[in-house]
Amino acid sequence: MPDAVSSAPLPTHSRPVRVVLDAMGGDHAPSNEVQGAILALKELGSNVELILVGREGDVTPLLAKHQGSPSIRVVHAPDVVGMGDEPSSIVKTRRESSLYVGLELMRQGLADAFVSAGNTGGVMATATMLCGRIPGVSRPTIGSFFPTKTGRPTLLLDVGANVDSKPKFLSDYAVMGSVYTELMIGISRPTVGLLNVGEEEGKGTEVTREAYGMLQTNGVNFVGNVEGRDILAGTVDIVVCDGFEGNIVLKFAESILGFLKDRFRAYADRGLVQKLLIGAFRPVLKSALRDMDYQEYGGVPLLGINGVAIIGHGSSSPLALSNMIKRAVEMVRKDVNGTIQKALATPTGPSKEPV
């Protein structure tokens, strides 16, 4: 599940933070993207500039309905990357797409961050190839925050960027996740657990056993193996795993909210009494389930690339897109990437063998 946007005030910059929004990325593009951009600017103010990349003929009329904004400009890109397009082919064959053009603006230093509700694999592959990795990063990773019963979120990573992670990758995920959690959530020295089939040190595959040793010496606050039940329990602040397992956990968790809503609806359909009971408890249920609704939080960060990238659901609402933009601005202002580079360069950081 996506992570919450920090409500802490953001430090000011000498110049506005420039955020590219892939205006054609989502299922309801560009309408939701334009509405999300307007929402974000209402909260962020004039110290942020938004660049909407997409088909100018589709985007500009929508902006005109909102009477435009001096902090929004449109960059034309005639092509659109679909959810079914092969990520590895975008750099070679889709250079006029909104995804490619937007990331190219960031690569050239014309933007500080990139936000998209488009093809997740496409964003990751293109961002990595165009922008490169932060020095010391073996592989970029995608992380997602989960609500917990403690009220303090747990960051799970990787959730799908790399489906065959080496021990070194898992070690770097832990460092990047620790930096992100400390800066964006405000948790000092966050605890790190390694997702496994048991808590004992010798459990798991050859990869997890080797990763266990690396996590003990790479400078993070590693507390050992954790199990799947520990994620929502909030046993640790960060859970590290391979992207194959992480993506399965994420997709399962995302299905819970819809499942519960269907169960409540079925209960209400049993009769008038049940309908009245559900109606009476609706405010409580809505409040309790809010932390599980991605629209309240937006997308997930792609950590490890030279630049800031936030990736969201294809069905992202204007609220979700607005929150994605706000998170991107916060990452830039808090220099998450610079801090990751410093953390990986420290003597206690992960080893730097070539991968």
Secondary structure, DSSP 8 states (H G I E B T S, - for coil): -------S-----SS-EEEEEETT-STTTTHHHHHHHHHHHHHHGGGEEEEEEE-HHHHHHHHHHTT--TTEEEEE--B---TTS-GGGHHHH-TTBHHHHHHHHHHTTS-SEEEESS-HHHHHHHHHHHH-B-TT-SS-EEEEEE--TTSS-EEEE-SSS-SS--HHHHHHHHHHHHHHIIIII--SS-EEEEE-SSSSTT-S-HHHHHHHHHHHHSSSEEEEEE-THHHHHTSSSEEE--HHHHHHHHHHHHHHHHHHHHHHHHHHTT-HHHHHHHHHHHHHHHHHHGGG-GGGT--EEEESBSSEEEE--TT--HHHHHHHHHHHHHHHHTTHHHHHHHHHHSTTS------
